[in-house]
Amino acid sequence: MTVQSVRIAEQLAILQLEQRYAGTYVSSNPSLNSSVTLTADHRGLIVTEFISNSTDVLASFLVKVFGAPEDGNFYIQLTPNFLYRNETAKAGELWRLTSTAERNEAERPIWDDFCMTNVDGIMYAGLGIKEVVLWKGEGDTFERLELTGFRTILYRRKHGEGLMAQEHQQVLEL
């Protein structure tokens, strides 16, 4: 009974991740050419595309910053740390980009003791390079993705919308 309950809860969690967070977040500044695509599946909230200033981060040396293994058999996921940029208002959910070893698709026991622990890391100009802040829009949907160490904010693209979001990019100042 426990296993069945956990699997049902997992499916609900995946559905909530898909509805609230998944999508493509883009810069409204065409010259910046930056975007992040998030998907939700049995592994959690996964970064399937990460372009920063025309550089494919997932295919570059920068994945080493996220702790990617040498064999290249990994994926980047967002891990929540249950803190907020604005703790008083509970606004701006803080997440970390983490590299995770790819596991096979075979059915696994639900209690396999696999747990990510190394989620902090490198700083750039005093900012966490792995820190991501997700900001809510209307309702429970998140509309902005802030890449703290990259000093940029991306906006969630609506279905059918072109490559550039309608809002303007915000530049973070130190």
Buried (B, 14 or more C-beta within 10 A) or exposed (E): EEEEEEEEEEEEBBEEBBBBBBBBBBBBBEEBBBBBBBBBBEEBBBBBEBBBEEEEBBEEEBBEBBBBEEEEEBBBBBBBEEEBBEEEEEEBBBBBBBBBEEEEEEEEEEEEEEEBEEBEBEEEEEBBBBBBBBBBEEEEEBBBBBBBBBBBBBBBBEEEEEEBBEBEBBEEEE
